[in-house]
Amino acid sequence: MSVRRLAEENVQPAAFAFSKENAVWAKATIKKYPKGREQSAVIPLLMRAQEQDGWVTKAAIESIADMLTMPYIRVLEVATFYTQFQLKPVGTRAHVQVCGTTPCMLRGSEDLINLCKKRIHPNPLTPNEAGTLSWEEVECQGTCVNAPMVMIFKDTYEDLTVPQLEYIIDRFDAGKGADVKPGPQIDRIFSAPVGGPTTLLAPEKKPAAPRAKKVSDAAAVSVPPSNAARVKTDAPETDPALKTPATAKSQSAANDKVSGETRAEGGADAKPVAAAAKPSLEDKNRPAGIAKPDAPDDLKLISGVGPKIEGTLHELGIFTFAQVAGWKKAEREWVDGYLNFKGRIERDDWGKQAKALAKGGEAEYIKVFGKKPR
Ligand code: FES
């Protein structure tokens, strides 16, 4: 870890004071700790000072030390130890923290860092000319599954590419960072597999087992009983005689499922069946959309809908529980195919969930399902 020092004297403000609102908050926070243990509030107070001024100044450290009756050096130790505290002024609109730890590095974080050098400033922790943006490389932020990622203020932006990060930086620089949804920037819900779950799905209809070949009595006799026990499977057999190895192979191929894709007969050499094509937006079964109402329903209350899917539904003009509840089977199938959900809409029974939510919100949902939504 690099040496962390306070900013030069010439950039340090002469004094620090919490705003009226923050002062009330600080007082209440200190009160949460038992008498004699008020110093435990040092980290929240330093964090609030940083949120207020953008960075932790020497004056803030001294002021907080006074509030907690701590020696200045003790608060300085805390502020210089934890890297989430910025000890120098950073970008006023965004300080981009790029994770450079191994998983993110293997997934392209160096390109993201190069973009920051080009778009913001060649050096980390140095604001751009306008003072609006700065960047630094940080250690793992705990979203390695969705690498590479950056953190801006308290939000993470994941599954990034260079153009996506450039777009995010541009939005923040324009003061419109709130337009960008935090989290994965691709089609995935939180850390679920891209395109939807591939495991722990409801059992699918098994393909019909290939008809067992009737073996001749002579062949049956030729299989020793010990081998016979080994090749026997639970699959239905038309002949009580034992399967030949060839029969067992075709049975195994028929039952073989890998990551939701069914292998064609032929086993390991066969190619996976191609994924179904995304249904057309012009399809007659596409549910009718509406203009965005002033207060759209929170579709995320439907189990299986996360922020990303909700965004896609909005793009389709779906904003209310009543719309989802009113979908006919063909329409549900269209949406399911469009989201590449592989039957999840039926399995999660979006129709029933949406009907309950449309009728009486969370209370009705609890009445119907015996639990809170999501
Ligand atoms: S390695 Fe980047 S978030 Fe963990």
Residues whose N, C-alpha, C, O or C-beta is under 5 A from the ligand:
A	BS01	FES	C99 T101 T102 P103 C104 C140 Q141 G142 T143 C144 A147
